[in-house]
Amino acid sequence: MQKRSPTLSLSSYGVGWSANRRIAIVASVVAVLLVIATAVAWLSGSKNGHQSPGTAAPAPAPSTSSEAPVKPAVGSGSVPHPPQIAEPVAYAKAAAQMLWSYDTRNTSRDQQLAGMHAWMTDESTYADWASVSGQVPDPVLWSRMADQEQHATASVTEGHYPSAFKQALADDPSAITKAYIYVVTVNGKQTLSWNKGGGGAEERAVTLAVQCRPNHDCTLAAIAPSVTQ
């Protein structure tokens, strides 16, 4: 049986956080609107955690550090530049595909972090960089992945506003105008490959907080708790 390779994964993010910490982060991002919209996630997601049904490879425990973005010496490797998109669901789908894709063969960990940070909002009040940078394995694990030439591509099947978010928006349409942050759940598939013919695939799902102010391109604010309805 072929030995499985470590993977960069989103599925275990936030499992070790306390409910209070997770509530505080998202509440600071979207104030009244997201407090209502993510209430379902705190009750169901924070205890059980979202688990992807795929079994292609074991997911590493993500880093939970709040490290500042590191600027690479040259470029951002394989991480794509953020698109100029002003529609929340479309931007969230592009961001999810970026988060699920990586290539340790030509991208250092610092480049991965710098490339991901380029997608973030520059409004520090709403940016939760720790929730995004926490998806990248620590330097030792990234080095192990690079030794095995691990890389991943991703495809997105759909994106939608969770029902709790839509209901909160319907109840108070003006609440969105404080931060213009939208909650979007994206579903898709991640395909993994490593040396000596290793590989596999996993279904993925992630809930993102996306900021789309009027007359501006969207940006990523945070990886939010799972709200998949």
N, C-alpha and C positions, 0 to 999 in steps of 0.2 A: 504493500500500500504506500502511495506516495505521501511524503510528509507535507502537511499543509503549511502555507506561508502566513505570517502575520499580515493583517490588513488595516487600512485606514477606513474607519467605519463611523457612521453617525448613530447607529442604533442604540448604543449604550450611554449616550451623552446625558448627563444630569442625574443618573441613577443615585450617585452618592451625595447629591445636594439635599439639604433640608428643605422642607416645604416653605419655610419662612424666607429662605434665601431666594428661592425661585420666584415666589410671589413678589418679593421686593424688586427684583430685577425687571420683571415684566411690567409691574405697576408703574415703575419710574419711566418706562418707555411710552406707555399709552394711557396712563392715568386712568380715568374712570372707564373708558371704553374697553380696554383690554382686561381690566380687573373683572369685568362682567364676562367678557368673551372667553377668558381662560379659566374661569371657575371650574368648569367641567374637567379640565386637564389636571388641576390640582387634586381633585378628588379621586380621579381614576388613573391618571397617567403617572403621578409622582410616586405612587406606591407600587404599581405594577410595572411601570416602564414599558416603552414600546419595543417589541422584539420583532426583528425582520424574520419572515418565514424561511428565507434562504439559508442553506447550510454549507455554502461553498467553502468558507474558511472562518476560523475563529476571529472575533474582533478584539483588538487590544483595548485596554483601559485608556481612554483619552486623557491627555494632560488637562488639569484643571487650573493651571497657572493663568495669571492675568498679564502675562508678559506683553510688553509693547511690541508693535510690529517691527521686524528686522528688515532693513533695506539690504537687498542682495547686492553683490559686487556688479553683477551684470544681469539686467532684466529680471523676469519672474518665471523663468523656465517655461514649463508647459501650461502654466495657469493662464487661462484666457483673460483678456481685458474685459472690463464690464461693458455691456452693451448700452446703447443709448435708447432706452425703453422707458416710456412714461406710463405704462399700464401695469398695475401691481401683480396680477397673476402671471403675465408674460415674463416679467422680471424675476419673479420668484422661481419660475420654471427654469430660467437660465441660470439663476444662482444655485439652485439645487443640483443641476447638471455639473456646474463648476465644482461644488463641494464634494460630489461623488467621483470626480475624476482626478487622477494624479499620475505622475510618471517619475519614479525614483531614478530612472536611468539617466535623465537629463535635467532633473530639478532637485536642488538641495532643499533641506528643510526650511532654511531662511528664505529661499526664493518662494517656496510654497506659501509661507506665512505672508510675505510681502505681496504676492499676487492676490491672495484672499483679502488682504486689508484694503486693496484698491477698490473692492466692491462695497466697502462700508460707508455709511453716512459720516460726514465730517462734523455733525452736530453731536458734541460729546455728551449732551444731556440724554440723548436717546441711543447712542451707540453702545452695544454690549459686546465689545471685542472678545472678552473672555469666553463667551458662549461659542464664538466662531473659531478662535485660535485653539480652543480646547479639543477640537476635532483632530488636530494634528498630533501624531504620536511623539513621544519624547525623543531627544536626539539619538539615544542608544537604539531604540526600536526602529527609528527611521533609517539608521545606518544598517541594521539587519535587513530591512526591506530592500534597501539599495543593493546590498550584497546579493540578493536573490533577484535583482532586476524587476521588482514588482511594479506593476502599473495597472491602472483601471480606467475604463471608459464607462460612460453612463448614458442612458436614454430615459426620457421623461414620458410617462404615459398620460398624465393629466395633472391639473392644478385647480384648486377651488377654494373659495372662502368657507371655512367651517360654519356650521349652522349657528353655533353660539355667537360667533362674530357677526354674522348677518342679522341675527335677532337683536344684538346690542346696538348695531348701527341703525336698525329700523326703529328701535325704541328711542334713540337719541341721535339723530343724524348730525347734529352740530358738534358732537363730541370728537369726531374725527378731525375737526379743523384745528385742534391744538397742535398736534404733531404730524398729522397726515400719515399715520402708521397703519398699515393694513396687515391682517393675519391671513396667511395663505398656506394651505397644506398641499404638498406636492408628492405624488407617487411616481415611482419609476423603477429602473433596474440598473444594477451595477455589475459590470463584467470584469473579473479579475484575471490577471495573467502574471506568471513569473517564470523563471528560467527552467530549463529541462522539460518544457511542455506543460507546466502546471497551470491550473486555471479553474475557474468556476464562476458562478453568478449568484446574485442575491437580489431579492425584491427590496426596495427602499421606500421609506416614507419620512418626510420631515416637515415640520411646521415652521415657517419663517415669518419674522416681522419685517415688513418692507416699507420704507418711507418713500412716498411719492407726492411731493409737494406740487401744487399747481404750477405749470410752466417750467418744470424741472424734470430731469431724468430721475428715475427711481434709484434708490440705493438700499443696501442691506443694513438693517438695524440690529437684528439678533436672530439666533436660533431659538425659537420659542418652544415651550412644552407642547407635546402632541395633542392636537385637537383634530380628530380625523373624521368627524361626522359631517 
